[in-house]
Amino acid sequence: MSDHLTFGAPRGETDPNVVDSDPPVPPEPPVQDKLWRFYRHQIVAIPLMVLIVLAALFGLFGLTEQRLLAGGPELVVEVEAVERFRNRMTGRFEVTITNPSGRAVETVTLRISRQYLSGFSGVSFSPTASHIDDSWWTFDLGDIAPGTTRVITGELKAESSGRLTGHVEVLSGDNRVAVVLVETFAFP
């Protein structure tokens, strides 16, 4: 016998213990749930949430302002007010009254309906109101000379959510010169 050990078959011979066949087949993988599973309510809710985010990005829920014009040959009234903003935000309210005619307009009065202003807190105007009653905030502007402009500015803070509607009126003496309907919507 020889002094060294040999493993397997000697050279040139095949080992009778080794079977020439395909490698063994691995076991079947376990059944797993899908990583993404959508239920019926999610198919509606997810696109709706994406639309809300896109609407917010494009400013649908942000502050928007409106510019309203009214008047006649004696006075032109321009109202710039917040059209849509969020609850507890502060918005600007401005009324510009211009006399484009060639003669002075006497005893001009601006009135803003209290119904509209009651939905706001921290209401402040410059110049301040001459008189406040149950129906109107009244600003006595005196006579307006030809070609001149008077501006009344204010700040309004939304106290509650919802739609606020009111009127802005301009009078010359007892004659109503212009009426503007103002609407503001405050989001919760």
Secondary structure, 3 states (H helix, E strand, C coil): CCCCCCCCCCCCCCCCCCCCCCCCCCCCCCCCCCCCCCCHHHHHHHHHHHHHHHHHHCCCCCCEEEEEEEECCCCEEEEEEEEEEECCCEEEEEEEEECCCCCCEEEEEEEEEHHHHCCEEEEEEECCCCEECCCEEEEEEEEECCCCEEEEEEEEEECCCEEEEEEEEEEECCEEEEEEEEEEEEEC
